Amino acid sequence: MPVNKRSKYRGSRTCGGGTHKNRRGAGNRGGRGNSGGCKHHFVRVYLEQGYVYRKMGFRSLKSPVDAVIDVSELDQMAQHLVKIGKAQESDGAIVINAEDLGIEKILGGGKVTQRLHVTAKAFSEQAVSKIEAQGGQTVVA
């Protein structure tokens, strides 16, 4: 009886990865390089490099992009922010100061699964209702 995955898959051609074609190319890892940094790899890029929301190419000086984040992305990052010391946990809630993270406004996209006490310059109405529905607080700084 094998005791670990290495010995379990010893001698098999694909080590449980299905057919030999399944692990080819960059599609199985979500693209090459920094692809998806503002989309499906947002959390990874944010934790590695900080807040880097930008569009490539020509930029207009007339309409600057505010530093915004959806409440669901903030909820996903909350536990990791506590681990790295950019947020604190008190009384079963996670206290996050968005200005320390370089974020100006919290938007209401997605779901909130934890109690969050968030301080930011601005909140959308949906973000306030979703945070407070979980027993959290919003503070406008």
Secondary structure, 3 states (H helix, E strand, C coil): CCCCHHHHCCCCCCCCCCCCCCCCCCHHHCCCCCCCCCCCCHHHHHHHHCCCCCCCCCCCCCCCCCCEEEHHHHHHHHHHHHHCCCEEEECCEEEEEHHHHCCCEEECCCCCCCCEEEEECEECHHHHHHHHHCCCEEEEC
